[in-house]
Amino acid sequence: MTDRHPSIVHLGVGAFARAHLAWYTQHATGTPWGITAFTGRSPDAADALTAQDCRYTLVTRAADGDSAEVIDAIVAARPGSDTDAFARALASADTTIVTLTVTEQGYRPDSDVPARLVAGLDARRTAGGGPLALVSLDNLTHNGQVLRQAVLDAASDPELRSWIASTVTFPSSMVDRITPATTTDDVQGLPDLTGALPGDRVPVVTEPFTEWVLQDRFDGIDRPAWESAGARIVDDVTPYEQRKLWLLNGSHSLLAYLGLLLGHQTVAQAVADPVCRSAVEHLWDEAALELPLPDDQVAAARAALVDRFQNPRIRHTLTQIASGGSEKLPVRVVDVLRRRLERDPGAGVGPGAATLIAAWWLHVTEQPELVNDPGAPGAGSDVHDVLTVIAPDLDTTPVVAAVTAAADRIRQARAHAPEGVPA
């Protein structure tokens, strides 16, 4: 039994939600809040959690060792296919917050996520429910606006659309916490870890760093005091989204493509390579000039990223990060480059941006067996094909020259790379 108040409904329960949302909810001061969690579709996660009374171990994996705590913020776990239970949960007067981790695909027109939300909101309207906040925790720029539009587009009833527009808020948020897949070794090692849940079959492993920036759109809507656990409540999430996209995500893409070309397998290996580290620093220098944040905040973010990337015990694979570059690069590096050239047309293409674009070009043309990206150009593509995909307006002589020169430097680095890079 639990004394937590079940006022949060979460859709898409997985490792990240259990390492992030549940952690913040557990550590918030005041009245203990509880989460009713629904899976995407498969009942597996719900069944596994229910078998443990929805309690599980969160393993925080630092460079110098592991620590463990039991998380009990989830009070019920149900399969996403139980649409009636989902509608009842949204209709409940106890529910004031709905959160989502459904990946970028969950917001597309062909996804059933918006329709499921609309059905639940319709049930809430019929029950006379009050204001509600729908909060996306997915890695999308302006994710609150994206979610709002997806929900309104899925609501065909004009009266329901009007009710949603006037009753439901959609705060944007920026989330960050690396959460690798739990392995068999992780499960088998739990009995030796102080603080772990005995017999736990579904622990979650995460890094020490965590961040959550939430737009303050909760007027009249009750919520946990997440800020007491370290979340930041702000008027505008945009600068923090840009910081994450341009510093964390941009350097992740650079390390993935350049690191794979140089024979590395993980972020920790790649960032230890002077060639990769130098390219990352250049990329960060260029992004810092365009970020609308104080210099000390940007410097602190960069230092934190170095510590995170160097943690050898978080095995973040480059092949996982490398997927979907055709969609990721426009917001992770091209946006910065456009702003740079708009601010100063004579600035030229910085070495960080040029190296990232060149590394992706070589990745898709010289390592096609590693490419997981339907939008990527084919193996025989040239630099013009690459720019056509991610930035057709930047297919200019100076940009082509900079990217081509960067590709030549990468080829030279590959030729001098040591043999037998460790796995």
N, C-alpha and C positions, 0 to 999 in steps of 0.2 A: 504494500500500500504506500501511497505517497501523499504528502500534504501540499503538493504543487498545484497551483491553479491552472487548469488546462485552457489557456487563453490564446495560445499560438497554434496555428495550423500550418504545417510545413509540407510542401509537395516536392518530391524528388529526393528523399532521404538517401544519403550516401556518405562516403567517408568525409568529404569536405564539410558538409552540413554538420556532421557529428563532431568535427574538430573545431569548427568556427562558431556557427549559430548556437549550438548546444553549449559550447564552452562559455560564451559570453552570457548566455541566459543563466547558466549555473552559477557564474561568479558575480552576477548583478546583485546588488544589495536590495533590501526591502522584501516585499512579499515574494515568496518563491513562485516563479512562473513555470508552467509546464508546456511541453510541445506534443501535440498530436501529429504524428508523422505518417505521411503516405508515400509509398514508393512510386516510381514512374509507372510501371505496369507489372513487372515481375513481383511475385509475393515473397521471393527469397529473403530479402533484407528484413521485411516485416516479420516473417516467420522466425528468423534467427534472433532478432531482437526480442520478440515476444517470449521466446523460450527462456530468456534471461531476465524477465520482468523489465525489459527495455533498458537495463543497466549494462554498461560496457566500460572497458578500460581505454583511457586516452594515454598513449605513450608519447611523451615529448622527447624527441631524439636530438640531443645536443652533441656537439663535437666531443665532449668529454664523458658522455654516458647517457643513459636513459633514466627518466623518472616516470612515475605512473600515478594516475588518479582515476577514481571511479566517477563516471558521469551518469547522473540520474535525471537530467532535465527532460528527457523524453518520457512521457507518461503513457503513451499508447502508440503502437505501430501497426499500420494496416496496408494491405496491398492497394495500389492505385486503381486497380480494376473494380474496387468496391466503391462505385460512384455514388451509391445511396449514402454510404457512411460519410463520404467527402462532402456531399451536399448538406447533410445534417450538421456536420462540424462547422461549416461556414454559416449555416443558419443560426447556430447557437448564440444566445445572447452573451455567453461567456467569452466568445471569440472576438478579439479586437485586432489581431495581427495575423496576416497570412504571408508566409515567406516561401520563396521558391529557389531551388537549385536544379534547373532542368536543362542546362547547357544552352548554347546559342540556338540550337535547332528547335527548342521549345517555343520560340517566339515567331517562328516562320508561319506563313499562311497554311502550309500543309500539316502543321502540328495540331494535335488534339488538345494541347494544354489550355489555350485560350477558351475553347468551348467548354472544357471541364470547369474552368473558373467561372465562366458566365452562368453555367447551370447552378453552381453553388451560390453565386450572387443573386440569382433569381429566387432561389429558395430562401435566402436571407431577406430579400425584399418582401416576399410573400409572408414571412414570419414576422414582419415589422421590425427587423433588425436595425440597429443603429450604425453609426459611422465605423468604417473599417479601413485599415491600411494594408495595401498589398506591396510587399517589399521584395524586389528581385535581388538575389545574391549571386547573380551570374556575371561573367566577365564581359559585359557589354557597356559601351559608352552610353551615358544617359539612359541606363537600364530602366529607370522608372518611367520615362517617357515612352520607351519602346514597349514596355509592358502595358501601359495605359492604352496605347494605340492598338495593340494586339487584342486586348480585351474588348474595346469599343467596336473594333471591326468585326469581332465574332458575335456581337449582340445585335441580332436582327430586329428585335422589338424596340421601336422608338422610345416607348415609355421606360423600358428597362435601361436603355442607353442613357436616358436623361437621369434616371435614379443613380446609376453608376457614376455619372459625371458629377453629380451633386453630393454624393454620400461617401464615395470611396476615394482615398488619396493613394498616390503612387510615388512614394519617396525614392529617389535614386540613391544608390549606395556603391561604395567601392570596398571590395573585400580582398584580403590577401593572407594566405597561409598555405605554404606548400604541404601537401598531404599525399605522400606516395602510397601506392597500393600496398595493403598488408600482405605479408608473405607467410608461408607455412612456418618459417623459422621465427617470425615475430610471435606467432601464436604459441609455438613450442617453448619460447623463452619466457613467457609470462610468469610461470611458477617461481622463477628466480628473481622476480622484480617486486620490490616492496611497494605496496599500495595497489597492486593489480587485483582485479576481480577474480576470485577463484573459479576455475573452470570456464573462463571466458573463451568463446569460440569466434567472436567478432570484434576484436580490439581495433582501434584506429591508431595509426602512427603519424605524427606530425612534427614539424620543426618548432623551435621555441618562439620564433617571431610570429606575431599575429597583428592584424590591423583591420579596422572597420570604420569607415567614414560614412555617416548617414545624413541625408538631407532632412532638415527639420520640417517635416510635413505631417506632424502628429497632433495638430490642434484639436482638442476635444476627444482624442483617442488615447486610451490607456495603453501603456507599454512598459516593459521592464526598464529599469534604470541601467541600460547597457553601458552608459558612459562611466558608471562606477566601476566597470570591469575594463575600462580603457578605450571604449568606442568614442569616436569624435562626432558630435552632432553639429552640423554646419548649415549655413544658408545655401551654399553652392558647392556641390561635390566636384564640379568640373576640374579645378586645378589639381585635385588629388587623383582624379581619373587620368589626367594627362601625365602626372608624375609617374603613376604606375605603368601606363602604356609605354611611355618614352624611356623610362629608366629600367624598370624590371622587365616588362615584356619585350621591349626592343632589344635589350642585351641578351635575354633568353634566346631570341631568334638568332641573333648574331653568334652566340656561343654554339647554338645547335648546328647551324649550317657550316660555319668555319671550323668548329670543333670536329664534326664528322669528316670533313675534308682532310683534316690533319690527323685522323685516326683515333679520336677520343670517343668515349661512350657516355660519359656523365658530365654534368655541369661542373662538379668539383675538379675533374680532370682537365676540362677545357679552360677554366679560369686560372688554373695553375700554369698554363702554357703562356709564356711571355707574348707570343704573337697574338693570341686571343685576348689576353688581358689588356694589351695596348690598344687593340681595336675597340674594346668595350669602353675604355677611358675616353677615347676620341668621341665615341657615340654619345657618352654622357656629357662631355664638354659641349657638344653641339645642342643637345636637348636642354641643358641648363640655361642656355642663352634665350630659349623660347618659353621656359616655364614661368608662369605668373605666381611664383612663390618666393619667399625670402631666401637669400643665398644660404643662410645657415640651415634652413630646413632641407634644401636640396643636398647640401654637403652631408647632413646627417643621414639622409635617405641613401646616398651613395655608399657611405661607410657601412650602413646596416646591410646593404645588398652584398658587399664584398664578404662580410662575415657569413651571410646565409649561403652564398655560392660556394664558399670554401669548406663548408661542413661536409666532410667526406662520408658521414654516416647517414645523410639523406641522399639516397641513390635516385637522383632525378635524371632520367635518361634523355639523351639528346634526340633520339628518334621520336620519342613521344612529343617533345616540344616542337620538332621540325614539321609536324603535320599542318596542313592548311595555310601555308605561307601566302598563297594568292589572296586570301582574305585578311590575314594578319598584318602583312607588311604595309598596306596603305595607311593603317592607323598607327602603326608602331614606328615607322621611319619616314614614310612619304609625307605625312602630315607635318612632321618637324622640318623636313627639307623645304616644303612649300612655304612655310612660315619664315624660314631663314631667308629664302630668296625674295619673298615679299618685303621683309624688313630691310634687306640690303641686297639689291640685285647683283652687286659686285662681290658678294661673299663667296660665291661658288659653291661647289658640292664639297662638304666636309669629308675627311677621310673615314669617319665612322659610318656615315650613311653610304658612301661609295662602297666600302668593304662589305656592309650587310647586303646590299643589293647584288654585288658581284658574287658573294658567297652563295646566295640563293640561286643565282644563275648557274653557277658551277654545280650546285647540289642537284638541280633538276636535270641538268644535261649530262653530268658525269657520274651521278649516283642514282639513276632512275629506279633501281631496286629498293631504294630507301624512301622514295617519294610517296606520300599519302596525301594527295591534294588534287582533286578533280579539276580544279581551275588552273593548275600550273601549265606552263607551256611544255611542249614535248622535248624529248632528248636532243633533237637536232636544232633547238632554238638558238637564236642569236640575241644580242643585247636589246635589239629593237623589239623582238617578241616579248622579252621579259618586261620591258617598260610599257608595252601595250597593255599587259595584264594589270600591272599595279599602278601605273602613272602615265597614261598616254600623253598628257600635257607636258610631261617632262622629257619626252623623247627628243631632246635637243642636242646639238653638237657638243656643248660643254659637259652635259650630263653623261652622254655616251662615252666621251673621252675619259671622264673620271672613273666611271664604272669599269671600263675596259682596262684602264691602268691598274685599278684595284684587283681585277681578276688576274692580271699578270703577276702582281705581287703575291697573291695567294698561291698561284702555281709555283712560284719560286720557293715559297715557304714549304709547300708540300714536298718539293724536291729535296729539301734539306731537313725534313722532319725525321726524328730518330726512328729507327725500326722497332717494331714490337712494342707499341704503346700499350701499357697494362690495361687489362679489362677492369 
